[in-house]
Amino acid sequence: MRPNARRTTLADIARAAGVSVATVSKVVNGRGDVAPHTRVRVQELLHQHDYLAPVFRHTEAVENPTIEVQFQGGLKSYVAETLEGIVDSAAASGASVVVSKASSAPHWARDLVSAGRRAVIAVTSVYTAAHLGELARSGLPLVVLDPLHLPDSRVNSVGATNFAGGLSATRHLLSLGHRRVAYLGGPAMAVCNQARMHGYRAAMEAEGARVPDGYVRPGEFTYETGLLGATALLDLDEPPTAVFAGNDEIALGVIETARARGLRVPEDLSVVGFDDTSLAQMSSPPLTTVRQPLREMGAAALRTALRLANGEKAESHHIELATELVVRASTAPPREGTPAHG
């Protein structure tokens, strides 16, 4: 068998492995009734000969496609709520979903093809050019949900109006009378973080409110960033009276730092989050935040993945759903003569 002589068939793989075509088909479709050593041998030959299952050549649609959903890090509230939207939409569409951690193992995309996957949805994952190349070689369509980084602008993606969300969060604080408003965000180069921060700056500039040095602090989208970032902000000679946090987890860290210092939220410090996950409602006090339609975003990503898997064009290269400010109990006007929070 010469890999590049012609398109490799199941019969070619079967002959090389010394098994039946039915056995090879079982491996390609992810069936479990194949001996482990046989499965490994067949998968090695599939990789060696760049076998691509016909369904990934986009020649026909299938009735019950399977979509791989990958994420990085822990299964946090944001990811869990997004997955709910993906799974619910898949159930309504007759599709199946397999959830996994993002992988950089050799031939990871080819393994997904062999297991019968038809497309990949990446949830807040950092995909490199190497990842995209592997997917392209395997023929797997990719949809990125709320991308942290975009190595290729041609990648299909689903997100929210992050700039508008940052603008509305900051305008809310300004409308309450705050002028010392800080932004505590996620990774400096993350696309969503930059948009939220630019919305914050646009609102501050439009109001003529000064942004002192140290008032904009990048970090990670974690509770720990809220703890440490709030400590640094409250140690400033002129600390903020309000903090716009890049997500709900950061906001909860800010509230905890304030509590540990004997400060009351919102009487001494107002806090706004972003996402409106279940954490926002369980917060004490309940968190004012910018709602991202997480379940709707997941559903949109699933619909896009199914269209691409069937060889159709996506409705839009980038889908952006609207954000909405949800006012709860963590924001209030600043107290007159608010003291420094040292």
HELIX and SHEET records of a PDB file:
HELIX    1   1 LEU A   10  ALA A   17  1                                   8    
HELIX    2   2 VAL A   21  VAL A   28  1                                   8    
HELIX    3   3 PRO A   36  GLN A   48  1                                  13    
HELIX    4   4 PRO A   54  ARG A   57  5                                   4    
HELIX    5   5 SER A   77  SER A   93  1                                  17    
HELIX    6   6 TRP A  108  SER A  114  1                                   7    
HELIX    7   7 ALA A  129  SER A  138  1                                  10    
HELIX    8   8 ASN A  162  SER A  175  1                                  14    
HELIX    9   9 VAL A  191  GLU A  207  1                                  17    
HELIX   10  10 TYR A  223  LEU A  234  1                                  12    
HELIX   11  11 ASP A  248  ALA A  260  1                                  13    
HELIX   12  12 SER A  278  MET A  282  1                                   5    
HELIX   13  13 LEU A  294  ALA A  309  1                                  16    
SHEET    1   A 6 SER A  96  LYS A 101  0                                        
SHEET    2   A 6 THR A  66  PHE A  71  1                                        
SHEET    3   A 6 ARG A 117  VAL A 123  1                                        
SHEET    4   A 6 LEU A 142  LEU A 145  1                                        
SHEET    5   A 6 ASN A 156  ALA A 160  1                                        
SHEET    6   A 6 HIS A 318  LEU A 321  1                                        
SHEET    1   B 6 VAL A 216  ARG A 217  0                                        
SHEET    2   B 6 VAL A 181  LEU A 184  1                                        
SHEET    3   B 6 ALA A 242  ALA A 245  1                                        
SHEET    4   B 6 SER A 270  ASP A 275  1                                        
SHEET    5   B 6 THR A 288  ARG A 291  1                                        
SHEET    6   B 6 GLU A 324  VAL A 326 -1                                        
END                                                                             
